[in-house]
Amino acid sequence: MDTSKLIFILTVCTLMPCCMEWDYDLDTDFDTTPEPGSGLFIANEGNYQYGNASLTFYDTETGTVENDVFIRANGQKLGDVAQSMTMHDGTLWITVNNSHVIFAVDPVTFKEKGRITGLTSPRHIYFINDEKAYVTQLWDGRIFIVNPKKYEITGYIDTGMDSGTASTEQIIGFGDMAIVNCWSYQDKILKINTNTDEIEDELRIGIQPAAMVADCNGRLWVLTDGGYEGNPAGHENPALTVVNPETFEIERKFTFYGDGRPSAIEANTAKDSIYFINGGVYRMSVNDKVLPSEAFIESRGTEYCAIGICPFNPEIYVADAIDWQQKGLIYRYSLSGELLDSFRAGINPSSFCWY
């Protein structure tokens, strides 16, 4: 969720009551049974405080689309703001931010296997091993340590940030180190020793590091959105910064100029190319010395909000939120940028995960 959306939804939530309802009743007949290597899950954020987050499954072999699979399989809503998801050990883990919960879901039946509760405002879950994972938080100075087998909170990592402006977001691992970007109202990334659960270093990298990805050279690419006018952390031009995770030093920095607002960075399967959204979708080699001047996929008046690269059938999926209110569109492109297909998902599609 970017800063401009956050300002809008916080304004809206002061004008209306929360209408979150868990129980719901829909049909449970599905046209497809997922097989490993054939499916794409799409987490749809929904609208903040409307409790209309949802889960979509797309069969990449048949082109079959199944919307609302979680609610249809479980008889209850997914919750309020499906922030992110990841696949670990044959289970789909969905972080639902404003419902303070992470669901463990069977990727074949779409049934809930368990849930982690008691979280403040969870953003992402990162697995250290089968019995230990980190959960990042918005507006909480702690990173939660959980046991995913027992669905329990087992401890915390104190980031030292004030809870009113604290923010930890995505986590990317490099050996025994986990690197975390601190997004909202922040300007740094953290290096955590996963053996000791201690923060070993921090790097001031730019205002509001919003997303990260690792490349084939063992480098970390961090996209900073630059904040906004009146932001307590300040306001500057967005940038794409390359970090050496071992030395924890900046090696290259690409600054964006003009009116663009880059977001949603992703790497291809070989990790030798980087894709990011800045109105349209842009592509660059990890060895390039300058930012690309032309879009790889033009915006066409769209509101692109997420990118995914299919690992077993190399194609590019781009999510279009349209107006942030209606069901979003997913565009499927070839690696050459040819539009192959499109289909409807849920409201505000924000995260891709392949099965």
C-alpha positions as CSV (number, residue, x, y, z in Angstrom):
1,M,0.0,0.0,0.0
2,D,1.7,3.3,-1.1
3,T,1.6,6.6,0.8
4,S,-1.0,8.3,-1.4
5,K,-3.4,5.4,-0.9
6,L,-2.6,5.4,2.9
7,I,-3.6,9.1,3.2
8,F,-6.8,8.5,1.3
9,I,-7.9,5.5,3.4
10,L,-7.1,7.1,6.7
11,T,-9.3,10.0,5.7
12,V,-12.1,7.6,4.7
13,C,-11.9,5.6,7.9
14,T,-12.6,8.7,10.0
15,L,-15.8,9.2,8.2
16,M,-17.3,5.7,8.4
17,P,-17.5,2.8,10.9
18,C,-15.7,-0.5,10.4
19,C,-18.0,-3.0,8.7
20,M,-15.9,-6.1,9.1
21,E,-17.9,-9.3,9.2
22,W,-16.2,-12.7,9.2
23,D,-19.1,-15.0,8.6
24,Y,-20.4,-15.4,5.1
25,D,-22.0,-18.0,2.9
26,L,-21.2,-18.7,-0.7
27,D,-21.0,-21.8,-2.9
28,T,-18.0,-24.1,-2.5
29,D,-18.0,-25.7,-6.0
30,F,-14.8,-25.0,-7.9
31,D,-14.1,-25.5,-11.5
32,T,-10.5,-26.4,-10.9
33,T,-8.3,-28.3,-8.5
34,P,-4.8,-26.8,-8.3
35,E,-1.9,-28.9,-9.3
36,P,1.7,-27.9,-8.4
37,G,3.3,-25.9,-11.2
38,S,0.0,-24.8,-12.7
39,G,-1.5,-22.1,-10.6
40,L,-1.3,-18.5,-9.5
41,F,-2.8,-17.1,-6.3
42,I,-3.6,-13.4,-6.2
43,A,-4.2,-11.6,-2.9
44,N,-6.7,-8.8,-3.3
45,E,-6.3,-6.1,-0.6
46,G,-9.9,-4.8,-0.8
47,N,-10.7,-1.5,0.8
48,Y,-9.4,-0.4,4.2
49,Q,-12.1,-1.0,6.9
50,Y,-14.5,-2.6,4.5
51,G,-13.4,-6.2,5.3
52,N,-13.6,-7.1,1.6
53,A,-10.1,-8.6,1.0
54,S,-10.2,-11.8,-1.1
55,L,-8.2,-14.6,-2.7
56,T,-8.2,-15.4,-6.4
57,F,-6.8,-18.6,-8.1
58,Y,-5.9,-18.6,-11.7
59,D,-5.1,-21.9,-13.5
60,T,-2.2,-21.0,-15.9
61,E,-2.8,-24.1,-18.0
62,T,-6.6,-23.9,-18.6
63,G,-7.1,-20.1,-18.1
64,T,-9.8,-20.8,-15.5
65,V,-10.3,-18.0,-12.9
66,E,-11.7,-18.7,-9.5
67,N,-12.5,-15.6,-7.4
68,D,-13.3,-15.5,-3.7
69,V,-11.9,-19.0,-3.1
70,F,-11.1,-18.4,0.6
71,I,-14.6,-17.3,1.5
72,R,-16.2,-20.1,-0.6
73,A,-14.0,-22.8,1.0
74,N,-14.2,-21.6,4.6
75,G,-17.5,-19.8,4.9
76,Q,-15.9,-16.7,6.3
77,K,-14.3,-13.6,4.8
78,L,-10.5,-13.3,4.5
79,G,-10.6,-10.0,6.4
80,D,-9.5,-6.4,6.1
81,V,-6.5,-5.7,3.7
82,A,-4.8,-8.8,2.4
83,Q,-1.3,-7.2,2.5
84,S,1.0,-10.0,1.2
85,M,1.4,-13.8,0.9
86,T,4.0,-16.4,0.4
87,M,4.3,-20.2,-0.1
88,H,6.2,-22.2,2.5
89,D,6.4,-26.0,2.8
90,G,3.3,-26.6,0.8
91,T,1.2,-24.0,2.7
92,L,0.0,-20.6,1.5
93,W,0.5,-17.9,4.2
94,I,-1.7,-14.8,3.8
95,T,-1.0,-11.7,5.9
96,V,-4.2,-9.7,6.6
97,N,-3.0,-6.3,7.9
98,N,-6.0,-4.6,9.5
99,S,-7.5,-7.9,10.8
100,H,-4.2,-8.5,12.7
101,V,-4.0,-12.1,11.5
102,I,-2.0,-14.4,9.3
103,F,-3.8,-17.4,7.7
104,A,-2.2,-20.7,6.8
105,V,-4.2,-22.0,3.8
106,D,-4.1,-25.4,2.0
107,P,-3.4,-24.4,-1.7
108,V,-5.4,-27.3,-3.1
109,T,-8.6,-27.1,-1.0
110,F,-8.3,-23.4,-0.1
111,K,-9.2,-24.5,3.4
112,E,-7.7,-22.7,6.4
113,K,-5.2,-24.9,8.2
114,G,-4.5,-22.5,11.1
115,R,-3.9,-18.8,11.9
116,I,-1.5,-16.6,13.9
117,T,-3.4,-13.9,15.9
118,G,-2.4,-11.2,18.4
119,L,-0.4,-9.3,15.8
120,T,-0.5,-5.5,15.7
121,S,-0.5,-4.6,12.0
122,P,1.2,-7.4,10.1
123,R,2.8,-6.7,6.7
124,H,5.0,-9.7,5.7
125,I,6.0,-13.1,7.0
126,Y,9.5,-14.4,6.4
127,F,10.5,-18.0,7.3
128,I,13.8,-18.7,8.9
129,N,12.9,-22.4,9.2
130,D,9.8,-24.6,9.8
131,E,9.6,-23.5,13.4
132,K,10.6,-19.9,13.2
133,A,9.5,-16.9,11.2
134,Y,9.6,-13.1,11.4
135,V,6.5,-10.9,11.0
136,T,7.0,-7.3,10.2
137,Q,4.6,-4.6,11.5
138,L,3.2,-1.2,10.6
139,W,3.3,1.3,13.5
140,D,4.8,-1.1,15.9
141,G,8.5,-0.9,17.0
142,R,8.7,-4.7,17.2
143,I,9.3,-7.4,14.6
144,F,7.3,-10.4,15.9
145,I,9.0,-13.8,16.1
146,V,6.5,-16.7,15.6
147,N,6.4,-20.5,15.5
148,P,4.4,-21.3,12.4
149,K,3.9,-24.9,13.4
150,K,2.2,-23.9,16.6
151,Y,0.7,-20.6,15.2
152,E,2.2,-18.8,18.2
153,I,4.1,-15.6,18.9
154,T,7.3,-16.6,20.7
155,G,9.2,-13.3,20.9
156,Y,10.1,-9.9,19.5
157,I,12.9,-8.0,17.9
158,D,13.0,-4.4,19.2
159,T,13.8,-2.1,16.3
160,G,14.2,1.0,18.6
161,M,11.7,3.0,16.5
162,D,8.8,4.8,18.1
163,S,5.6,2.8,17.7
164,G,3.8,5.9,16.4
165,T,6.0,6.0,13.3
166,A,7.6,2.6,13.3
167,S,7.4,0.6,10.1
168,T,9.0,-2.7,9.0
169,E,8.0,-4.1,5.7
170,Q,9.6,-6.7,3.4
171,I,12.3,-9.2,4.4
172,I,15.0,-10.7,2.1
173,G,17.5,-13.3,3.3
174,F,21.2,-13.5,2.6
175,G,22.5,-16.6,4.4
176,D,22.1,-16.0,8.1
177,M,21.2,-12.4,7.6
178,A,17.7,-11.0,7.0
179,I,17.4,-7.5,5.6
180,V,14.3,-5.5,6.3
181,N,13.1,-2.2,4.8
182,C,11.5,0.4,7.1
183,W,8.9,2.1,4.9
184,S,6.3,4.5,6.3
185,Y,7.9,7.6,7.9
186,Q,11.3,5.9,7.8
187,D,14.5,6.1,5.7
188,K,16.5,3.0,6.5
189,I,17.0,-0.7,6.1
190,L,18.0,-3.1,8.9
191,K,20.3,-6.2,9.0
192,I,19.2,-8.9,11.4
193,N,21.2,-11.9,12.5
194,T,18.7,-14.8,12.3
195,N,20.7,-16.9,14.7
196,T,20.6,-14.3,17.5
197,D,17.5,-12.3,16.4
198,E,19.5,-9.1,16.9
199,I,19.9,-6.1,14.7
200,E,23.5,-5.9,13.7
201,D,23.5,-2.9,11.4
202,E,21.3,-0.2,9.8
203,L,21.7,1.8,6.7
204,R,20.1,5.2,5.9
205,I,19.2,4.7,2.3
206,G,16.5,7.3,1.4
207,I,13.1,8.4,2.4
208,Q,10.5,5.6,2.6
209,P,12.1,2.4,1.2
210,A,9.0,0.8,-0.2
211,A,10.1,-2.4,-1.8
212,M,13.2,-4.6,-2.4
213,V,14.5,-7.5,-4.5
214,A,17.7,-9.5,-4.8
215,D,19.6,-10.0,-8.0
216,C,21.8,-12.6,-9.5
217,N,25.0,-10.9,-8.3
218,G,24.0,-11.2,-4.7
219,R,23.0,-7.5,-4.5
220,L,19.9,-5.9,-3.0
221,W,17.9,-3.4,-5.0
222,V,15.8,-1.0,-2.8
223,L,13.1,1.2,-4.2
224,T,12.5,4.4,-2.2
225,D,9.3,6.3,-3.0
226,G,10.6,9.6,-1.6
227,G,7.7,10.3,0.7
228,Y,5.3,13.2,0.2
229,E,4.8,16.9,1.1
230,G,4.4,17.2,4.8
231,N,5.8,13.7,5.5
232,P,7.5,13.7,9.0
233,A,10.4,11.8,7.4
234,G,10.8,14.4,4.7
235,H,10.3,14.5,0.9
236,E,12.8,13.9,-1.9
237,N,13.0,12.3,-5.3
238,P,12.4,8.6,-5.5
239,A,15.4,6.4,-6.1
240,L,16.5,2.9,-6.9
241,T,19.5,1.9,-4.8
242,V,21.8,-1.1,-5.1
243,V,23.3,-2.3,-1.8
244,N,26.0,-4.8,-1.0
245,P,24.4,-6.9,1.7
246,E,27.8,-8.1,3.1
247,T,29.4,-4.7,3.5
248,F,26.0,-3.0,3.9
249,E,27.1,-0.2,1.7
250,I,25.5,1.6,-1.2
251,E,27.2,0.7,-4.5
252,R,24.9,2.5,-7.0
253,K,22.0,4.9,-6.9
254,F,19.5,5.8,-9.7
255,T,17.4,8.9,-9.0
256,F,14.0,9.4,-10.6
257,Y,13.1,12.9,-11.8
258,G,9.8,14.3,-12.9
259,D,6.3,13.5,-11.7
260,G,6.5,9.8,-11.6
261,R,6.0,7.7,-8.4
262,P,7.8,4.3,-8.8
263,S,6.6,1.3,-6.9
264,A,6.4,-2.6,-7.0
265,I,9.8,-3.8,-8.0
266,E,10.4,-7.4,-9.1
267,A,13.1,-9.6,-10.7
268,N,12.8,-12.1,-13.4
269,T,13.5,-15.8,-12.8
270,A,17.2,-15.5,-13.6
271,K,17.4,-12.4,-11.5
272,D,19.4,-10.6,-14.1
273,S,16.6,-8.1,-15.0
274,I,14.7,-5.8,-12.8
275,Y,11.1,-4.7,-13.4
276,F,9.4,-1.8,-11.7
277,I,6.2,0.3,-12.0
278,N,6.4,4.0,-12.7
279,G,3.1,4.7,-14.5
280,G,4.0,2.0,-17.0
281,V,6.2,-1.1,-16.4
282,Y,9.9,-0.6,-16.9
283,R,12.7,-3.2,-17.4
284,M,16.4,-2.9,-16.9
285,S,19.4,-5.2,-16.7
286,V,21.1,-5.5,-13.3
287,N,24.3,-4.2,-15.1
288,D,22.7,-1.1,-16.6
289,K,24.3,2.3,-15.6
290,V,21.2,4.4,-16.2
291,L,17.4,4.0,-15.7
292,P,15.4,3.0,-18.8
293,S,14.0,6.0,-20.7
294,E,11.0,4.1,-22.2
295,A,8.4,1.9,-20.7
296,F,8.5,-1.8,-21.5
297,I,4.7,-1.9,-21.0
298,E,2.9,1.4,-21.5
299,S,0.4,2.5,-18.8
300,R,-2.6,3.2,-21.1
301,G,-4.3,5.1,-18.4
302,T,-4.1,2.1,-16.0
303,E,-3.3,2.0,-12.3
304,Y,-0.6,-0.7,-12.2
305,C,0.0,-1.7,-8.6
306,A,1.8,-5.1,-8.7
307,I,4.1,-7.2,-10.8
308,G,4.8,-11.0,-10.8
309,I,7.1,-13.1,-12.9
310,C,5.9,-16.7,-13.4
311,P,8.8,-19.1,-12.5
312,F,7.6,-22.2,-14.4
313,N,6.2,-20.6,-17.5
314,P,8.1,-17.3,-17.9
315,E,5.4,-14.7,-18.3
316,I,4.8,-11.3,-16.7
317,Y,1.6,-10.6,-14.7
318,V,0.7,-7.0,-14.0
319,A,-2.2,-6.0,-11.7
320,D,-4.4,-3.0,-12.5
321,A,-6.4,-1.5,-9.6
322,I,-8.4,0.6,-12.1
323,D,-10.0,3.1,-9.7
324,W,-9.2,1.3,-6.4
325,Q,-12.9,0.5,-5.9
326,Q,-14.0,-2.0,-8.5
327,K,-12.6,-5.5,-9.2
328,G,-9.1,-5.2,-10.6
329,L,-7.7,-6.5,-13.9
330,I,-4.7,-8.9,-14.3
331,Y,-2.8,-8.6,-17.5
332,R,-0.7,-11.5,-18.7
333,Y,2.3,-10.6,-20.9
334,S,5.0,-12.5,-22.7
335,L,8.6,-11.8,-21.9
336,S,8.7,-9.7,-25.1
337,G,5.9,-7.5,-23.8
338,E,3.1,-8.9,-25.9
339,L,-0.3,-8.9,-24.2
340,L,-1.5,-12.5,-24.0
341,D,-4.6,-12.4,-21.9
342,S,-6.5,-10.5,-19.1
343,F,-8.9,-11.4,-16.4
344,R,-10.7,-10.0,-13.4
345,A,-9.5,-10.6,-9.9
346,G,-10.8,-8.9,-6.7
347,I,-10.6,-5.3,-5.4
348,N,-7.1,-3.9,-5.4
349,P,-5.0,-7.0,-6.4
350,S,-1.7,-6.5,-4.7
351,S,0.3,-9.8,-4.4
352,F,1.1,-12.8,-6.6
353,C,2.2,-16.3,-5.4
354,W,2.7,-19.3,-7.6
355,Y,1.9,-22.9,-6.7
